[in-house]
C-alpha cells in the first residue's frame, strides 16, 4: 500500500510540473505574440510619421527601439 501511495504522489508531482511548464510556455508565447503585434504596429506608425513629419525621425526610432528592447527583456525574464 505504501509503494502505491508513493507512486501516486510522484505521478502527481510530475503532472503538476508538466502543467506549470505548459502554462509558462503558453504565457511566453502569448507575450511574444503580443509584443510582435505591437512592434509591427509601432513600426508602421513610425514609418508613417517619418513621411508626415520627418524632423522627428530620430525621436520616433528611439521610442520604437526602446519599446522593442523592453518587450524583448520582458520575454527573456518570463522563463
N, C-alpha and C positions, 0 to 999 in steps of 0.2 A: 504494500500500500504506500509506503514511504517513497519508493522509487517512482511510482506513478505520479505522486503529488509533485515531486521534484521535477520530473519530466514536464508536467503540465505547466509549472511555474516558468521553467526555462523557455518553453514554447511561447508562453505569453510575453515574456521579456523580448524574445526575438521578434515576435509580431509587433510589439509596441515600438521597437526601434525601427522596424520597416515602415510603419505608419508615419512616424515622425520624419524619417528620411524622405518619404514620398511627399509629405506636406511641405517640407523645406524646399524640395526641388520644384514643386508646383509654385510656391511663393516666389522663388528666384526667377522662374520662367515668366510669371505674371509681371514682376517688377521689370524684368528685361524688356518684355514686350511693350509695356507702358513707356519705358524710357525711350525705346526706339521710335515709337509713335511721336512722342514729344520732341525728340531731337529732329525728326523729319519735318514736323510742323514748324518748329522754330527755325530750321534751316531755310525752309521755303519762305517764311516771313522775313528772315534776314536778307535773302536774295531780293525779295520784292522791295524792301526798304532801301537797299543799296541802289536800286534803279530809281526810286522815288526821291530819296534824299541821300545822295552819295557821300556827302560830307560826314555822315555818321557811320560809315563803313567799319572803321576800326572799333568803334564802340559796339556795334551790332555783333561783330565777330567775337569780341571779348565776352559779351553777355552769353551768347550761344555756346562758346567754348567753355565758359565757367559752368553753365548748366550741365553740359555734356560730361565734364570731369567730375562734377558732383554726383551725377547719376551713375557713372562708372564706379565711383568709390562706394556708393550705396550698394551696388550689386556685388562688389567684391566682399563687403562686410557681411552680406547676408548669410554666407556659408558657415 
